[in-house]
């Protein structure tokens, strides 16, 4: 009989409420269910205020849900379940988890149990991670003597010291130069591809998920908009946006002809239609309508396929200015 392994992570009807001092309530996560398979790079993608950081805090056990359950490898995560918490590595954006007065080794060693990780085994683990993150030349100096980029990479290494099967990175490229960002992207992909780890990346950068992600969940206002393989989303019509510009303004009664496209009329007397187009036949149909209205065509441009375009399609209009939790 074939053994079917449990998903790396399951969220079932997860909800998180925060109560403000004025008596109002913010629903940071709203009845969200999600299943993440093992051994993938999985993106949590959304704009500012979408709820990604709150979701990461819930998954890692830093905060408790108001309702719903979180299961890691088929076992429900509870505040007292230290065993499951040890299976999760976490790097939060903008959170300094290192003791800057201590050395790299001291920061690394105090996070694991000596009976599980004897000193020699742990030193070998640190040397491997330093090599993977291009930190192998660093002396074992107090962390405050390192550059901000080096400190960030040491944080990555410390999150991995117990060799957890599930690792979560909140905005992993924040503050990194292009060279270091390329190194980190390669390392994250390798964790899943070569080491079989489940890597969750919470980010506002669709380009990052396009480059290294296997699957992605689009999040807005604490709700799941869609969960799909990245390659499948990039093949969807919504991933490619056409911009069609022509001379003249559309009379109001003709605008319904283009109701699936946004319409902008410029002061220069031009009209711009923009949005996803189902296929080439649909594009030709739009161009024929413009011709039949005797409006001179100026240009047709195409962008994508990209997750940026997909986000624009799925994103509710009012979520761009949403002031909820990040």
C-alpha positions in Angstrom: 0.0 0.0 0.0 1.4 3.4 -0.9 2.0 5.8 1.9 0.7 9.2 1.4 2.5 11.8 3.5 0.5 14.5 5.2 0.7 18.1 3.9 3.5 20.2 5.4 0.9 22.7 6.6 -2.8 22.9 6.8 -4.8 25.9 7.9 -8.5 25.3 8.5 -10.9 28.2 8.8 -8.2 30.3 10.5 -9.3 33.7 11.9 -7.4 36.3 13.9 -9.1 39.3 15.6 -7.3 42.2 17.2 -9.1 44.5 19.6 -8.3 48.2 19.4 -8.3 50.5 22.4 -11.4 52.3 21.1 -13.4 49.1 21.3 -13.3 48.4 17.5 -12.1 45.1 16.1 -9.7 44.4 13.2 -10.1 41.0 11.5 -6.5 40.4 10.4 -7.1 36.9 9.1 -10.6 36.0 7.9 -11.7 32.4 7.8 -8.7 31.4 5.8 -8.1 27.7 4.7 -4.9 26.7 3.0 -3.0 23.4 2.3 0.7 23.5 1.6 2.4 20.3 0.3 5.8 19.2 1.4 9.0 20.0 -0.3 7.9 23.1 -2.2 8.7 26.8 -2.2 5.3 28.3 -1.4 4.6 32.0 -1.7 2.2 34.0 0.4 1.8 37.0 -1.8 -0.2 40.2 -1.1 0.1 44.0 -0.9 0.8 46.0 2.3 -1.9 45.2 4.9 -2.9 41.9 3.3 -2.3 39.9 6.5 0.8 38.0 5.5 2.9 38.9 8.6 0.0 38.0 10.9 -0.4 34.7 9.0 3.3 34.0 9.5 3.1 34.7 13.2 0.1 32.3 13.5 1.9 29.5 11.6 5.0 29.9 13.7 3.1 29.8 17.0 4.1 33.4 17.9 0.4 34.3 18.3 -2.7 32.2 18.8 -5.6 32.2 16.4 -9.0 33.5 17.5 -10.6 30.5 15.6 -9.6 27.7 13.4 -6.7 25.2 13.5 -3.1 24.9 12.2 -1.7 21.5 11.5 2.0 20.7 10.9 2.6 17.4 9.1 -0.8 16.3 10.3 -0.5 17.3 13.9 -2.4 20.3 15.3 -0.1 23.1 16.5 -1.0 24.2 20.0 0.8 26.7 22.3 2.2 23.9 24.5 3.4 21.7 21.7 7.1 22.5 21.7 7.9 19.5 19.6 6.0 20.9 16.6 7.4 24.4 17.2 10.9 23.0 16.9 10.1 21.7 13.4 9.6 25.3 12.2 12.4 27.7 11.3 11.4 31.4 11.2 12.9 34.7 9.9 10.7 37.7 10.4 11.2 40.9 8.5 12.4 43.8 10.6 12.7 41.7 13.8 16.2 41.5 15.3 16.5 37.9 16.8 20.2 38.0 17.3 21.9 39.0 20.5 24.3 41.5 19.1 26.7 41.2 22.1 27.2 37.5 21.5 29.3 35.8 18.8 27.9 34.0 15.8 28.6 30.7 17.5 26.9 31.8 20.8 23.8 32.9 18.9 23.7 29.7 17.0 24.4 27.3 19.9 21.9 28.5 22.5 18.9 27.7 20.3 19.1 23.9 20.5 19.2 21.2 23.1 22.8 19.9 23.8 21.5 16.3 24.1 20.1 16.4 20.6 22.9 18.5 19.1 26.3 17.8 20.7 28.9 20.5 20.1 30.9 18.9 17.3 27.7 18.1 15.3 26.4 21.6 15.8 29.7 23.1 14.7 29.6 21.1 11.5 26.0 22.3 11.0 27.1 25.9 11.4 30.0 25.6 9.0 27.8 24.1 6.4 25.3 26.9 6.7 28.1 29.5 6.7 29.4 28.0 3.5 25.9 28.0 1.8 25.3 31.7 2.8 28.8 32.8 1.9 29.7 33.5 5.5 32.5 31.1 5.7 35.2 33.8 6.0 33.6 35.5 8.9 35.4 35.4 12.3 33.4 34.3 15.3 33.1 37.8 16.5 30.3 39.6 18.3 27.4 40.1 15.9 27.5 43.9 16.3 30.8 44.0 14.4 29.2 42.6 11.3 27.5 44.6 8.5 23.7 44.7 8.4 23.7 42.3 5.4 26.0 39.8 7.3 23.8 40.0 10.4 20.7 39.3 8.2 22.4 36.2 6.7 23.5 35.0 10.2 19.8 35.3 11.2 19.0 33.0 8.3 21.6 30.5 9.5 20.3 30.6 13.1 16.8 29.9 11.9 18.1 26.7 10.3 20.3 25.4 13.0 18.0 22.6 14.1 17.5 21.5 10.5 13.7 22.1 10.6 11.6 20.6 7.8 9.4 23.7 7.5 11.0 27.2 7.2 9.2 30.5 6.9 10.8 33.7 5.6 9.0 37.1 5.9 10.3 39.4 3.1 13.7 37.6 2.9 15.2 40.0 0.4 14.4 43.2 2.5 17.5 45.4 2.7 19.8 43.1 0.6 21.9 44.3 -2.3 21.4 42.6 -5.7 24.3 40.2 -5.3 23.2 39.0 -1.8 19.6 38.8 -3.0 20.6 36.4 -5.8 22.5 34.3 -3.3 19.5 34.1 -1.0 17.1 33.2 -3.8 19.3 30.4 -5.0 19.6 29.1 -1.4 15.9 29.2 -0.8 15.2 27.2 -3.9 17.9 24.7 -3.0 16.4 24.2 0.4 13.3 22.8 -1.2 14.8 21.1 -4.3 17.9 19.5 -2.8 17.0 19.2 0.9 13.3 18.5 0.6 12.3 21.3 3.0 9.0 23.2 2.7 9.9 26.9 2.3 7.2 29.5 2.8 8.0 33.0 1.5 5.7 35.8 2.6 6.3 38.8 0.4 4.9 41.8 -1.6 7.3 41.0 -4.4 5.6 39.0 -7.1 8.9 38.8 -9.1 10.5 36.8 -6.3 7.7 34.2 -6.3 7.8 34.0 -10.1 11.5 33.2 -9.9 11.6 30.6 -7.2 8.0 29.7 -6.2 6.3 26.4 -7.0 2.9 27.4 -5.7 1.4 30.6 -4.5 -1.5 31.9 -2.4 -2.7 35.4 -3.1 -3.9 37.1 0.1 -6.0 40.3 0.5 -7.5 41.7 3.7 -6.8 38.5 5.5 -8.7 36.4 3.0 -7.4 33.8 0.4 -8.1 35.0 -3.1 -6.6 32.0 -4.9 -4.1 29.2 -4.4 -2.5 27.8 -7.6 0.8 26.5 -9.0 2.9 29.5 -10.2 3.2 28.1 -13.7 -0.5 27.6 -14.0 -1.2 31.2 -12.9 1.3 32.5 -15.4 -0.6 30.7 -18.2 -3.9 32.2 -17.2 -5.3 35.1 -19.3 -5.2 37.4 -16.3 -1.4 37.1 -16.3 -1.0 39.1 -19.6 -2.3 42.7 -19.8 -2.9 44.5 -23.1 -3.0 48.3 -23.4 -4.8 49.6 -26.5 -4.6 53.3 -27.3 -6.6 55.1 -29.9 -7.5 58.6 -30.9 -10.8 60.1 -29.6 -13.1 59.5 -26.7 -15.7 56.8 -26.5 -19.4 57.9 -26.4 -20.9 56.7 -23.2 -23.4 54.3 -24.9 -20.5 52.4 -26.5 -18.5 51.7 -23.4 -20.3 48.5 -22.6 -18.6 47.0 -25.6 -15.4 47.0 -23.5 -16.8 46.3 -20.0 -14.0 43.9 -19.1 -11.3 46.5 -19.7 -10.4 49.6 -17.7 -10.9 52.8 -19.6 -8.9 56.0 -19.3 -9.5 59.1 -21.4 -6.6 61.6 -21.6 -6.6 65.4 -21.9 -4.8 64.9 -25.2 -8.1 63.4 -26.7 -6.9 59.8 -26.5 -8.5 56.7 -24.9 -6.6 53.8 -23.3 -8.2 50.4 -22.8 -6.2 48.1 -20.5 -6.7 44.7 -19.0 -6.5 40.9 -19.6 -7.7 39.6 -22.9 -8.8 36.0 -23.2 -7.0 35.1 -26.4 -6.0 36.4 -29.8 -9.5 36.1 -31.2 -10.8 38.3 -28.4 -8.1 40.9 -29.1 -8.9 41.0 -32.7 -12.6 41.5 -31.8 -11.7 44.5 -29.7 -9.7 46.0 -32.5 -12.5 45.5 -35.0 -14.9 47.3 -32.6 -12.5 50.2 -32.5 -12.2 50.2 -36.3 -16.0 50.1 -36.7 -16.3 53.2 -34.4 -13.9 55.0 -36.8 -11.4 55.7 -34.0 -7.8 55.7 -35.3 -5.7 53.1 -33.5 -2.5 54.4 -32.0 -0.8 51.4 -30.4 -1.3 48.0 -28.9 1.2 46.9 -26.2 1.4 43.8 -24.1 2.9 43.2 -20.6 3.4 39.9 -19.0 2.8 37.2 -18.3 3.5 38.1 -14.7 2.2 37.6 -11.2 2.0 41.4 -10.9 -0.8 41.4 -13.5 -2.5 38.5 -11.8 -2.5 40.4 -8.5 -4.1 43.4 -10.2 -6.9 41.2 -11.5 -7.7 39.5 -8.2 -7.0 42.4 -5.9 -10.2 44.2 -4.7 -10.1 47.9 -5.5 -10.5 49.0 -1.8 -7.7 46.7 -0.6 -5.0 48.9 -2.0 -5.7 51.4 0.7 -6.7 48.9 3.4 -5.3 49.7 6.8 -5.4 46.3 8.4 -2.5 44.2 9.7 0.4 43.4 7.4 
